[in-house]
């Protein structure tokens, strides 16, 4: 990705929150983001704000020695599934002992650049159908597949053949998106990238630079804003984080290019501006981010919602961001935690009881491997 250096003056600019508008601030020890209004004043007027300040405590390393880990899914009966971008495998981790068991390889994965085996998710009916969904880069496109997981079989042979659910998402060496998640409505959402072809993001007939919404069978979901299309929102550069709050509102993280990374509140049919806008814009037709960061401070991937707060994993920024919410607006300055402690952070997912799982990304070719290479961590967050 093309990135230019952020000046020291910008990096030191303080974040200032005002009613109805936000200043363009830079990185700071406890801020570093610039917040903007949410999707409407009613969201702020009728809901309480999360505490402005919080904390993070890493409790333990769950497992280490992972190679290019990307997606994570937690099994109801215990166990964490982690995908490997470059190896095209899914590994089960025992969260109590750290024992790793390879389920098998996902056939058809063609890793290159930022592409490969990316996000994974469990079927809404996993307890009965034992299906794992995966987003991956093939030789021709990015696609979503589902596979039967049979843990009764020997290690390495537990994944069934992939059944293609959805295909035709543009691929590239960069900007492949890749995060998938089932929403509270039972529909499957996928964050895609524009694969380096900027114009795709504004083309509602293209699947690149979008958030897609589909049925578990891969059909356009009922109620989508564009009839007969899986496109749910557009004008995105590269979406790698999806999360919902307790009122079923969707949030997404997005990579900027040179200046601003974003956290957005997603509305059906919303245009989020790329490539005409990066970060906040005065364009009446674009949805502004609820928070934005200089690219050196973030490069956001996974996000998680826990108790009124969005937690955002930062790759280049090598930190975990805390964004307190009031409705669909950021209610206070974002806080940075774990800065540089574990290197690049790829994924953050709720672990229950005020905790999260964190997945590092130091073996993806962009960072210097730390001791233990890549790992899964358990952290307490407030």
Number of C-alpha atoms within 10 A of each C-alpha: 11 6 11 11 10 16 9 10 10 15 19 15 17 20 21 16 19 11 8 10 11 17 15 21 23 24 25 18 12 16 23 28 34 30 31 25 21 25 19 12 14 11 15 19 11 10 12 13 18 19 16 16 14 16 11 16 13 15 11 11 15 20 21 18 14 21 20 27 31 27 27 29 20 19 14 10 7 12 18 20 23 27 28 22 27 22 17 22 21 27 23 23 21 16 18 10 9 16 14 19 15 19 23 19 21 22 13 15 23 20 19 15 14 22 26 28 31 31 30 26 23 24 20 18 11 15 12 8 13 16 21 21 25 27 31 30 29 19 12 13 16 30 21 25 21 26 21 17 19 15 13 8 11 12 15 15 15 19 24 18 15 17 12 16 18 20 18 13 23 24 26 19 15 17 25 32 35 30 29 28 24 22 17 15 8 15 20 25 22 26 30 31 32 30 24 20 17 18 16 24 30 23 14 20 12 18 24 35 37 31 30 23 28 23 18 20 14 17 16 22 23 14 11 18 16 15 11 12 19 26 27 25 25 27 29 31 33 31 29 28 29 27 24 21 19 11 8 11 15 19 21 26 28 31 28 28 20 16 17 26 28 30 28 25 24 23 16 16 15 17 21 32 23 23 19 15 18 23 29 22 15 9 11 7 11 17 23 27 30 26 28 30 29 27 25 21 26 31 28 34 27 29 29 24 24 23 15 18 25 23 26 29 30 29 26 20 22 28 26 27 27 29 30 27 27 20 25 24 24 27 24 24 22 28 22 28 17 15 17 13 10 21 23 32 32 31 31 28 24 20 16 10 10 12 19 23 23 25 30 30 30 27 19 21 11 12 14 13 17 16 11 11 18 25 23 27 20 22 19 17 19 16
